[in-house]
């Protein structure tokens, strides 16, 4: 930053009274080891004689060398006539590993919050997590599964900014979490069914899946007992965002635009449109508030396998109720296409979350 350091000392002439950042620099997010770039920054100085100037230089910047993760601001100083005035510019300095997997969840959150994630990672990049705990009768014991990026700032105008992930992958296989009832109809309260009876009334919002199995609405720091939210490691749960998701939350086989409303979820199942880029069985009004995830739009695999048998294809649940039927929700068929199933069937769960 040598070209921006030009402190002036000495006697007469006007003396500065205030220094103000009138326009922040173009870049405010950095990686550890970068140096501050003032390009685009406009600094205004007011002097004791009433003069107001926008400075092209003549000020100093600290730190002037390599930035550290502890740096949250830089200080801009102007010295004239023996008087120094200062102002600050807020910055974010990120420490990331060589890969997404080598980066902590805390640092992934910092990159996401700074809207910098797209500069670091891409769709499909993955990170291993270990799941532990019980969801009713299903026990996860040190299950290592990769979560992968579905999209960055996906549908941000409606859903907000963030990095969207799916659970998950084991090896090369796209997998969904499955219980021992997978592929069967059951009234067991703890089974991975959308509801305990064959009805889709209340849609996603009031489903047994969302409320009792996923624990989708949190709290993320103290998850409800027997919910899937509780099996995620705490360092991940604490950085999850409650994301806006729009779905037919009425169901009952009478679709309308007004049925598509918002929930705010820490965990969610993907909708039919988010996977297939079309509403085949879902309320067609859903696509007005949704977007197909980049991972699938770019040709990502849609065939879901059981996490416990990654070579075995399974039907997977979607959160969308079937539009023309009061008993069904949409599914991903075992061949990866659009399908539907009765609400009391247990199917594999391709779970999403946002950081």
C-alpha positions as CSV (number, residue, x, y, z in Angstrom):
1,X,0.0,0.0,0.0
2,X,3.0,2.3,-0.3
3,X,1.4,4.4,-3.0
4,X,-1.3,5.4,-0.4
5,X,1.0,6.4,2.4
6,X,1.9,10.1,2.4
7,X,1.6,11.6,5.9
8,X,2.0,15.3,6.0
9,X,3.4,17.1,9.1
10,X,4.5,20.6,9.9
11,X,3.2,24.0,10.8
12,X,0.6,26.2,9.0
13,X,-2.3,25.6,6.8
14,X,-5.6,24.0,7.5
15,X,-5.8,21.1,9.9
16,X,-8.1,18.1,9.4
17,X,-11.1,17.7,11.7
18,X,-12.9,14.6,10.5
19,X,-12.3,11.7,8.1
20,X,-15.2,9.8,6.6
21,X,-15.6,6.8,4.3
22,X,-18.1,8.1,1.7
23,X,-17.9,5.0,-0.4
24,X,-16.5,1.7,0.7
25,X,-13.9,-0.1,-1.4
26,X,-15.1,-2.6,-4.0
27,X,-13.7,-5.5,-2.0
28,X,-14.2,-6.0,1.7
29,X,-13.8,-9.8,2.0
30,X,-10.3,-11.3,2.1
31,X,-8.4,-14.5,2.7
32,X,-5.7,-14.8,5.4
33,X,-2.5,-13.4,3.8
34,X,-4.2,-11.0,1.4
35,X,-3.5,-7.3,1.6
36,X,-6.2,-4.6,1.7
37,X,-7.2,-3.2,-1.7
38,X,-8.5,0.4,-1.5
39,X,-9.8,0.4,-5.1
40,X,-13.2,2.1,-5.3
41,X,-12.9,3.7,-1.9
42,X,-13.7,7.4,-1.5
43,X,-12.5,9.2,1.6
44,X,-13.8,12.6,2.6
45,X,-11.8,15.0,4.8
46,X,-13.2,18.1,6.5
47,X,-10.8,20.8,7.6
48,X,-10.9,23.5,10.3
49,X,-11.2,26.3,7.6
50,X,-14.5,24.7,6.3
51,X,-12.9,23.0,3.3
52,X,-14.2,19.6,2.3
53,X,-12.1,17.4,0.0
54,X,-12.5,13.9,-1.4
55,X,-9.0,12.5,-1.1
56,X,-7.3,10.6,-3.9
57,X,-4.4,9.7,-1.6
58,X,-2.3,11.3,1.2
59,X,-3.6,8.9,3.8
60,X,-2.2,5.8,5.4
61,X,-3.8,2.4,5.9
62,X,-3.2,0.0,8.7
63,X,-2.6,-2.9,8.6
64,X,-0.6,-2.3,5.5
65,X,0.7,-5.8,5.2
66,X,-0.8,-9.3,5.2
67,X,-4.2,-9.6,6.8
68,X,-4.9,-12.0,9.6
69,X,-8.2,-13.7,10.6
70,X,-8.4,-11.5,13.7
71,X,-8.5,-8.3,11.5
72,X,-12.1,-7.0,11.4
73,X,-11.3,-3.5,10.1
74,X,-8.6,-1.3,8.6
75,X,-7.8,2.1,9.9
76,X,-7.4,5.0,7.5
77,X,-5.4,7.9,8.9
78,X,-4.6,11.5,7.7
79,X,-2.0,13.6,9.4
80,X,-1.6,17.3,8.6
81,X,-0.4,20.3,10.6
82,X,0.6,18.0,13.4
83,X,-3.0,16.6,13.8
84,X,-4.1,13.1,12.9
85,X,-7.7,12.0,12.2
86,X,-8.8,8.5,11.5
87,X,-11.8,6.4,10.2
88,X,-12.3,2.7,9.8
89,X,-13.4,0.3,7.1
90,X,-15.1,-3.0,8.1
91,X,-13.6,-6.1,6.5
92,X,-14.0,-9.8,6.8
93,X,-10.8,-12.0,6.7
94,X,-11.5,-15.7,6.1
95,X,-9.4,-18.7,6.8
96,X,-10.3,-21.6,4.5
97,X,-8.6,-24.9,3.7
98,X,-7.5,-26.1,0.4
99,X,-10.8,-27.9,-0.1
100,X,-14.3,-27.5,1.3
101,X,-13.7,-30.6,3.4
102,X,-10.7,-29.0,5.0
103,X,-12.6,-25.9,6.0
104,X,-14.4,-25.6,9.3
105,X,-18.2,-25.1,9.5
106,X,-17.5,-21.8,11.3
107,X,-15.4,-20.6,8.4
108,X,-17.9,-21.8,5.8
109,X,-20.5,-19.7,7.6
110,X,-18.2,-16.6,7.5
111,X,-17.7,-17.1,3.8
112,X,-21.4,-17.5,3.3
113,X,-22.3,-14.5,5.3
114,X,-19.8,-12.4,3.4
115,X,-21.4,-13.6,0.1
116,X,-17.9,-14.9,-0.8
117,X,-18.6,-18.7,-1.0
118,X,-19.0,-18.7,-4.8
119,X,-15.4,-17.4,-5.1
120,X,-14.1,-20.4,-3.1
121,X,-16.3,-23.5,-3.9
122,X,-18.6,-24.9,-6.6
123,X,-21.7,-27.0,-6.9
124,X,-21.0,-30.6,-6.0
125,X,-18.1,-29.9,-3.6
126,X,-18.4,-32.0,-0.5
127,X,-17.5,-32.3,3.1
128,X,-17.8,-35.3,5.4
129,X,-19.9,-35.2,8.5
130,X,-20.5,-37.9,11.1
131,X,-24.1,-38.6,12.3
132,X,-24.8,-39.9,15.7
133,X,-28.1,-40.4,17.6
134,X,-31.5,-41.9,17.4
135,X,-34.6,-41.0,15.4
136,X,-37.2,-43.0,17.1
137,X,-36.3,-46.6,16.3
138,X,-33.6,-45.7,13.8
139,X,-30.1,-45.4,15.2
140,X,-27.2,-43.6,13.5
141,X,-23.8,-44.7,15.0
142,X,-20.8,-42.8,13.6
143,X,-22.3,-42.7,10.1
144,X,-19.8,-40.9,7.9
145,X,-21.6,-39.3,5.0
146,X,-20.6,-36.5,2.6
147,X,-22.8,-33.4,2.4
148,X,-22.4,-31.6,-0.9
149,X,-23.3,-28.2,-2.4
150,X,-26.6,-28.1,-4.2
151,X,-26.3,-24.4,-5.0
152,X,-24.9,-21.1,-3.7
153,X,-27.3,-18.2,-3.0
154,X,-30.0,-20.4,-4.5
155,X,-33.3,-18.6,-5.2
156,X,-31.9,-15.9,-3.0
157,X,-34.6,-13.3,-3.7
158,X,-37.1,-15.5,-1.9
159,X,-35.0,-17.9,0.2
160,X,-32.2,-15.6,1.3
161,X,-28.5,-15.9,0.8
162,X,-26.5,-19.0,1.8
163,X,-24.8,-22.2,0.7
164,X,-27.4,-25.0,0.2
165,X,-26.2,-28.5,1.0
166,X,-27.7,-32.0,0.6
167,X,-27.1,-35.1,2.7
168,X,-25.6,-36.8,1.0
169,X,-23.1,-39.0,-0.8
170,X,-21.3,-42.2,0.2
171,X,-18.5,-42.8,-2.3
172,X,-19.9,-42.0,-5.7
173,X,-23.4,-42.8,-4.8
174,X,-26.2,-40.2,-4.1
175,X,-27.7,-41.5,-0.9
176,X,-30.8,-40.8,1.3
177,X,-31.2,-41.6,4.9
178,X,-33.4,-44.7,5.2
179,X,-34.9,-46.8,8.0
180,X,-35.7,-50.5,8.3
181,X,-39.2,-49.9,6.8
182,X,-37.9,-48.3,3.6
183,X,-40.2,-49.2,0.7
184,X,-43.0,-50.4,3.0
185,X,-46.3,-48.9,4.3
186,X,-46.4,-48.6,8.0
187,X,-48.2,-46.8,10.8
188,X,-45.1,-46.8,13.1
189,X,-44.7,-43.3,14.5
190,X,-40.9,-43.4,14.1
191,X,-40.8,-44.6,10.5
192,X,-39.6,-42.3,7.8
193,X,-43.1,-41.6,6.5
194,X,-44.6,-38.3,5.4
195,X,-47.6,-38.9,7.7
196,X,-48.8,-41.8,9.9
197,X,-51.9,-42.1,7.8
198,X,-52.5,-41.8,4.0
199,X,-53.3,-38.1,3.9
200,X,-51.5,-35.0,2.7
201,X,-53.7,-32.4,4.3
202,X,-51.6,-29.6,5.7
203,X,-49.0,-30.3,3.1
204,X,-45.3,-30.0,4.1
205,X,-45.9,-27.5,6.9
206,X,-48.0,-29.8,9.2
207,X,-46.5,-33.1,8.0
208,X,-45.3,-35.7,10.5
209,X,-42.0,-35.7,8.5
210,X,-41.3,-32.0,9.0
211,X,-42.4,-31.7,12.6
212,X,-41.7,-35.0,14.3
213,X,-38.9,-36.6,12.2
214,X,-36.8,-33.8,10.9
215,X,-37.4,-31.3,13.7
216,X,-37.2,-28.8,10.8
217,X,-38.2,-25.7,12.7
218,X,-35.6,-26.3,15.4
219,X,-34.3,-25.0,17.7
220,X,-31.0,-25.9,16.1
221,X,-28.9,-25.6,19.3
222,X,-31.3,-27.8,21.4
223,X,-33.0,-30.1,18.9
224,X,-36.2,-31.9,19.7
225,X,-35.8,-35.5,21.0
226,X,-35.9,-38.2,18.3
227,X,-35.4,-35.8,15.4
228,X,-32.9,-36.0,12.6
229,X,-31.7,-32.4,13.4
230,X,-30.4,-33.9,16.6
231,X,-28.1,-36.4,14.9
232,X,-26.0,-33.7,13.2
233,X,-22.8,-32.6,14.8
234,X,-23.2,-29.5,16.9
235,X,-20.6,-27.5,15.0
236,X,-22.8,-27.8,11.9
237,X,-26.1,-27.4,13.6
238,X,-25.1,-24.1,15.2
239,X,-24.3,-22.5,11.8
240,X,-27.4,-23.7,10.0
241,X,-29.8,-21.0,8.9
242,X,-33.6,-21.1,9.0
243,X,-34.3,-20.9,5.3
244,X,-37.5,-19.8,3.7
245,X,-39.0,-22.6,1.7
246,X,-42.2,-22.3,-0.3
247,X,-44.5,-25.4,-0.7
248,X,-48.1,-26.3,-1.1
249,X,-49.0,-26.3,2.7
250,X,-52.7,-27.1,2.2
251,X,-52.8,-30.4,0.3
252,X,-56.0,-32.3,0.1
253,X,-56.0,-32.6,-3.7
254,X,-57.3,-29.1,-4.5
255,X,-54.3,-27.2,-5.7
256,X,-54.3,-23.4,-6.0
257,X,-51.7,-20.6,-6.0
258,X,-52.8,-19.6,-2.6
259,X,-51.8,-23.0,-1.2
260,X,-48.1,-22.2,-1.7
261,X,-46.9,-20.6,1.5
262,X,-43.7,-20.2,3.4
263,X,-42.1,-22.3,6.1
264,X,-38.8,-21.5,7.8
265,X,-36.7,-24.7,8.2
266,X,-33.3,-25.8,9.4
267,X,-33.8,-29.1,7.6
268,X,-36.0,-29.7,4.6
269,X,-36.8,-32.3,2.0
270,X,-36.3,-31.1,-1.6
271,X,-39.4,-30.3,-3.7
272,X,-40.3,-32.0,-7.0
273,X,-39.4,-28.8,-8.9
274,X,-36.1,-28.3,-7.1
275,X,-35.0,-31.7,-8.4
276,X,-36.8,-32.3,-11.6
277,X,-37.1,-28.7,-13.0
278,X,-40.7,-29.4,-13.7
279,X,-44.0,-29.9,-11.7
280,X,-45.3,-33.3,-12.9
281,X,-47.3,-34.2,-9.9
282,X,-46.8,-31.2,-7.6
283,X,-49.0,-28.1,-7.5
284,X,-47.8,-26.1,-10.6
285,X,-47.9,-22.9,-8.5
286,X,-44.9,-24.2,-6.5
287,X,-42.5,-23.4,-9.4
288,X,-43.4,-19.7,-9.1
289,X,-41.7,-19.6,-5.7
290,X,-39.0,-22.2,-6.3
291,X,-36.0,-22.8,-8.4
292,X,-34.3,-26.0,-9.6
293,X,-31.1,-26.6,-7.7
294,X,-27.9,-26.0,-9.8
295,X,-26.6,-29.4,-8.9
296,X,-29.5,-31.1,-10.7
297,X,-29.9,-28.4,-13.5
298,X,-26.2,-29.1,-14.3
299,X,-26.8,-32.8,-14.7
300,X,-26.2,-34.2,-11.2
301,X,-27.4,-37.7,-10.5
302,X,-31.0,-38.1,-9.4
303,X,-31.1,-41.8,-8.5
304,X,-31.1,-42.0,-4.7
305,X,-29.7,-45.0,-2.9
306,X,-30.1,-46.2,0.7
307,X,-27.4,-45.0,3.0
308,X,-27.1,-48.4,4.5
309,X,-26.8,-50.1,1.0
310,X,-25.3,-47.5,-1.3
311,X,-25.6,-49.8,-4.3
312,X,-29.4,-50.3,-3.8
313,X,-31.6,-47.6,-5.5
314,X,-34.5,-46.5,-3.5
315,X,-37.6,-44.2,-3.9
316,X,-37.0,-40.9,-2.2
317,X,-39.5,-38.5,-0.6
318,X,-40.1,-34.9,-1.8
319,X,-41.8,-32.4,0.4
320,X,-44.4,-31.5,-2.3
321,X,-47.9,-32.9,-1.9
322,X,-49.3,-34.5,-5.0
323,X,-51.7,-31.9,-6.5
324,X,-54.5,-34.1,-7.7
325,X,-54.7,-36.5,-4.8
326,X,-55.4,-36.2,-1.1
327,X,-53.3,-39.2,0.0
328,X,-50.0,-38.8,-1.9
329,X,-46.7,-36.8,-1.8
330,X,-44.3,-36.5,-4.6
331,X,-41.3,-38.8,-4.8
332,X,-38.1,-39.4,-6.8
333,X,-38.6,-42.8,-8.4
334,X,-35.9,-45.5,-8.1
335,X,-34.9,-44.6,-11.6
336,X,-34.5,-40.9,-10.8
337,X,-37.7,-39.6,-12.4
338,X,-40.8,-37.9,-10.9
339,X,-43.2,-40.1,-9.0
340,X,-45.6,-40.1,-6.0
341,X,-46.4,-42.3,-3.1
342,X,-48.9,-42.7,-0.3
343,X,-48.1,-40.7,2.7
344,X,-47.7,-43.6,5.1
345,X,-44.9,-45.3,3.1
346,X,-41.4,-45.1,4.3
347,X,-38.9,-43.9,1.7
348,X,-35.3,-42.5,1.6
349,X,-34.7,-38.9,2.7
350,X,-32.5,-36.6,0.7
351,X,-32.3,-33.8,3.2
352,X,-31.2,-30.2,2.6
353,X,-29.9,-27.5,4.8
354,X,-28.4,-24.0,4.4
355,X,-25.3,-22.4,6.0
